[in-house]
């Protein structure tokens, strides 16, 4: 297993700083969720056609991997035009990922609108995902649905995988939201979606009614999310992908700077993995 992070956690860093700090802190790769405030990945300067070769060279020279493009595409809107725009955006990001030698992108199911039944919304979400998967298969990039929004319950993610029925649809397992929002144990999540998990999101939090969300994010190990239990399931299940820190600094300004949160994450996860007797792929 390898350590990764989302660039959501370092919104002020340039691409070059992302590379240098990732290497220094012991990460092997990173997900791209915006760079220096530009959240539309298609507009990031380093990803423009004339810059792509140099971006790939610099990334490889640091011994790093861009392992996923983190889109905000959602398919739950009851407006067909909005869904079409999100489908087209997902396809454009699949094309960008293929050009950048990235093998997956993140998409969301989304939030079901008021006045719409789950079955109605799931039907058009599945149709949208199926179309995105067909395009992904044509360019060799997997769309990956995150356990998030109204899909933070992994039973619902499992049902959507079955409804879409496309082998190219994979899952990003966010350990935090199923537990915090639904009390779902990691063992339940792994049983529901483990066969399709190709990336993970780790973060920690504790209950705080004074926060809008009802909880407060914190350094790894300082909250009550059962991250160690999830790690054991991943190890026992033969998972060999990234253990990705989603440090939501771009959304939650109260969080410590990434210069604090990133190295602390690696240190704490090293401790967990050593306790579990798991091999650690050290960044060269």
SVG drawing of the C-alpha trace seen along z (x, -y; Angstrom):
<svg xmlns="http://www.w3.org/2000/svg" viewBox="-42 -30 56 41">
<polyline fill="none" stroke="black" stroke-width="0.4" points="0.0,0.0 1.0,-3.6 0.3,-7.0 -1.5,-9.6 -3.2,-12.9 -5.8,-15.1 -4.8,-18.6 -7.9,-19.7 -5.7,-19.8 -3.1,-22.2 -5.1,-24.8 -2.3,-27.4 0.5,-25.2 1.8,-25.5 2.2,-22.3 5.9,-22.4 5.4,-22.7 3.0,-19.8 5.7,-17.7 8.5,-18.7 6.4,-18.4 4.9,-15.1 8.3,-13.7 9.6,-15.2 6.7,-13.9 6.8,-10.3 3.8,-10.2 3.9,-8.2 1.1,-10.0 -1.7,-12.5 -5.2,-13.2 -5.9,-16.4 -8.8,-18.3 -7.8,-21.8 -4.6,-23.7 -4.2,-27.2 -7.9,-27.8 -8.7,-26.5 -11.2,-23.7 -12.0,-23.1 -9.3,-20.5 -9.7,-21.3 -8.4,-24.8 -5.3,-24.0 -2.3,-25.4 -0.2,-22.2 -2.8,-20.1 -3.1,-22.1 -2.0,-20.1 1.2,-22.1 2.2,-21.6 1.2,-17.9 4.5,-16.3 6.5,-18.6 4.0,-18.0 4.3,-14.3 8.1,-14.5 8.4,-16.5 6.0,-14.2 8.0,-11.1 11.3,-12.8 10.0,-13.2 9.0,-9.5 5.4,-10.4 2.0,-9.5 -1.1,-11.5 -3.5,-8.7 -6.9,-10.3 -8.6,-13.4 -11.2,-14.5 -14.1,-15.9 -17.3,-17.4 -19.6,-15.7 -22.9,-14.7 -25.9,-13.1 -28.8,-13.5 -30.4,-16.7 -33.9,-16.4 -33.0,-18.8 -31.9,-16.7 -29.8,-19.7 -27.9,-19.8 -27.3,-16.0 -26.1,-16.3 -23.6,-19.1 -22.2,-16.8 -22.0,-13.8 -20.1,-15.9 -17.8,-17.3 -17.1,-13.8 -16.3,-12.6 -13.9,-15.6 -12.2,-14.7 -11.9,-11.1 -10.2,-12.3 -7.8,-14.5 -7.0,-11.6 -6.1,-9.4 -3.8,-12.1 -2.1,-12.4 -1.7,-8.7 -4.2,-8.7 -6.3,-5.6 -9.4,-6.9 -11.5,-9.9 -13.9,-10.5 -17.6,-11.3 -20.5,-11.6 -24.0,-10.1 -25.2,-13.3 -28.1,-14.5 -31.6,-13.3 -33.8,-16.4 -36.8,-17.1 -40.0,-15.7 -38.3,-12.9 -38.3,-9.2 -35.1,-7.4 -36.1,-4.9 -36.8,-7.8 -33.5,-9.5 -31.5,-6.3 -32.8,-5.4 -31.4,-8.5 -28.2,-8.5 -27.6,-4.9 -28.2,-5.9 -25.8,-8.8 -23.1,-6.6 -23.6,-4.0 -22.9,-6.5 -19.9,-7.8 -18.6,-4.3 -18.9,-3.5 -16.8,-6.5 -14.3,-5.6 -14.0,-2.1 -13.3,-3.6 -10.3,-5.6 -9.2,-3.1 -10.0,-5.2 -12.3,-4.1 -15.1,-6.3 -15.0,-5.9 -18.0,-6.8 -17.3,-8.1 -19.2,-7.1 -20.5,-10.6 -23.7,-12.8 -26.7,-10.5 -24.4,-7.7 -22.5,-7.8 -24.4,-4.7 -22.5,-1.9 -25.6,0.2 -26.8,-2.4 -23.5,-2.4 -23.7,1.4 -27.2,1.1 -26.1,-1.5 -23.2,0.6 -25.7,3.4 -28.2,1.0 -25.5,-0.4 -24.2,3.0 -21.0,1.8 -17.6,3.4 -15.7,0.1 -17.5,-1.6 -15.3,-1.4 -15.6,-2.8 -13.6,-5.3 -14.3,-4.3 -14.5,-7.3 -14.1,-5.7 -15.4,-8.8 -18.8,-9.6 -20.5,-6.2 -19.5,-6.0 -20.1,-9.6 -23.4,-10.0 -24.9,-6.5 -23.0,-4.7 -21.8,-2.2 -19.0,0.0 -16.0,0.4 -16.7,4.1 -20.2,3.4 -18.7,1.0 -16.1,3.5 -18.7,6.3 -20.8,4.0 -18.3,2.5 -14.8,4.0 -14.6,5.8 -14.8,2.5 -12.7,0.3 -9.7,-1.2 -9.0,-4.1 -9.7,-5.2 -10.2,-8.5 -9.0,-8.7 -9.7,-11.5 -10.6,-11.8 -13.2,-13.8 -15.1,-14.1 -18.6,-15.2 -18.9,-19.0 -22.5,-20.4 -21.1,-23.9 -19.9,-23.1 -22.4,-23.4 -21.8,-19.7 -22.2,-18.6 -18.6,-17.3 -15.1,-18.7 -12.2,-17.4 -8.9,-16.8 -5.5,-15.2 -5.4,-11.5 -5.9,-9.6 -7.4,-12.5 -11.0,-11.7 -13.2,-8.6 -13.4,-7.4 -12.5,-3.7 -9.6,-4.2 -7.5,-1.4 -10.3,1.1 -10.7,0.0 -7.0,0.5 -7.1,4.0 -10.0,4.8 -8.0,3.4 -5.0,5.5 -6.9,8.7 -8.8,8.1 -5.7,7.8 -6.1,4.1 -2.8,2.8 -3.9,-0.8 -3.5,-4.2 -4.3,-5.2 -5.3,-8.7 -5.5,-11.6 -8.4,-13.9 -7.4,-17.0 -10.3,-19.4 -8.3,-22.6 -9.9,-24.2 -13.4,-23.8 -12.5,-23.9 -10.2,-26.8 -10.0,-25.9 -7.8,-22.8 -4.1,-23.1 -1.9,-23.9 -1.0,-21.0 2.6,-21.3 1.2,-20.0 -1.6,-17.7 0.3,-15.9 3.4,-14.6 1.3,-13.8 -0.9,-11.6 2.1,-9.6 3.5,-9.2 0.2,-8.0 -0.6,-5.7 2.9,-4.2 2.1,-3.5 -1.2,-1.8 0.3,0.3 3.3,1.4 0.8,2.4 -1.1,4.4 2.0,6.0 1.4,4.7 4.1,4.0 4.6,0.3 5.7,-0.9 8.2,-3.6 8.4,-6.5 11.8,-6.4"/>
</svg>
